[in-house]
Amino acid sequence: MTNFYSFQGTVTMIQDFNIGQNGEGCNKLITVENEMGSVVNFVVTPTTYFVDHVIVAIGDRITGYYDGDAPVPLIYPPQYRALIMVKDSPFQNVKVDFFNQQFMSKDGQLKLNLSSYTQVLLTNGQPFSRNPANRDLIVIYGPSTKSIPAQTTPYRIIVLC
């Protein structure tokens, strides 16, 4: 179970980030600034999962997810290794968290009601054939209730094995 933290804002810079031999061009440093002026650098590697495999450009609003328990260098702006990147869309919501046996998120903010139309996939796009409960999930959904916790029937679930 990963302790997911997120930072949301606008991409202000994208540059190559060299972290060793033979890695030239494989890693990127994406600088994101939020509405309050806080800045974060995300290190994006070939293993970073981009929801819907989108291409991110300067000016895009994104949310980057990282492991809140991972060690980070004590520099400014903070620099986190991005695990998951989401390009904001007005047509879908995304939640990355651990979901228990009752499909309640670890933070208690979202409960899932699965339907036969909910796609459950692996990060490589292949179907996931088991119960997705008690796992780290990327949940892509539309409308939700205004209750606490909010409830939704997700369009798609991506299981983080």
Buried (B, 14 or more C-beta within 10 A) or exposed (E): EBEBBBBBBBBEEBEEBEEEEEEEEBBBBBBBBEEEEEBBBBBBBEEBBBBEEEEBEEEBBBBBBBBEEEEEEEEEEBBBBBBBBBBBEEEBBBBBBBBBEEBBBBEEEBBBEBEEEBEBBEBEEEEBEEEBBEBBBBBBBEEBEEEEBBBBBBBBBBBBE
